[in-house]
Amino acid sequence: MLQIINENAFLIARIVLFFVATLYIFKALQAINLNKIFKQNSADSIRFIFMVVAIILGYLFVDAIISLFEYLNQLL
């Protein structure tokens, strides 16, 4: 089939957007107050949980967006 954009461009976009999305998701998660759930002076634990959740959500978000563009590229 005819493809408009090479697949390498999607791979590069996936990597770049992953880091950008993860950064913004991490900053958004920091607005959540979890002091009621965790003990005092457990900022490292909260930050670690936020980092893991941000990485997971960043991957899922970018994978959904790039997969949509890859599918549209194959249709054209």
Secondary structure, 3 states (H helix, E strand, C coil): CCCCCCHHHHHHHHHHHHHHHHHHHHHHHCCCCCCCCCCCCCHHHHHHHHHHHHHHHHHHHHHHHHHHHHHHHHHC
